[in-house]
């Protein structure tokens, strides 16, 4: 390939899982302001060929494959996105051949005939926005138009390897049992709780906390968790209590990773469908796009918000909030309709 030949999506599909730096740098003259660094807010970066109708993402193999032995290795190509030219995305229509004999004009019905039953879909009842198929070392995601009569985006990605267990000491506290035991407790009580050892609570206000928000204690770099405090409701004196927490997988927002017990026996490597199976019911609200999504459950013990990666098919964040210390809007929009139980089969 010379510097005047525009690349196709096939070039990057052929290099899934391979280092980004082995690609001929000449092809990136066709990309829009290519940036080969991983952004601070995310472990995944992207290069956009808007005038050619496709983009791709790259990531540290340590994060993508959850493998500490891959530390400091160069980023690898992990996903390729191909666009139809729909106004939702700032890309022209891709002119090359599409994988799996797909056409942008294919309806969902025709796509299912070509690909078979999907492994995941969002939402749970029609009209569907996204569907994903797992194909061994690759996965395929389709995004449909609102009436499901055409495909507006195709994404093909590398299947992450199974997590390699860490050789470093495990961070297991404060786990979900320690957390739920202390939900609603005065923050001063946590200072003397061994399960919260090493988390600096000195900055939690002694005066009333703004009722619109909460006070956050960031312990991501030491415990893989954020703790939230609010002023107790109905108390005759000002008490700032533990109102919730967010567990975050290693590598997201600089988290060192949490390896202890999580709500409902969840694991960060669980796929969205496994999450639903473990919790035993469908979420009240939720949303997804081509990169990530979330589901929310209003459980008896607490509100549970699970954020997941659509690309990597695993959990990134788990938020637990005590009743009633959260915004009611979390349970209002966007509402999800659950399919009839008789139509759901869990393997």
Order of alpha helices (4+ residues) and beta strands (2+ residues): alpha-beta-beta-alpha-beta-alpha-beta-beta-beta-beta-alpha-alpha-beta-alpha-beta-beta-alpha-beta-beta-beta-beta
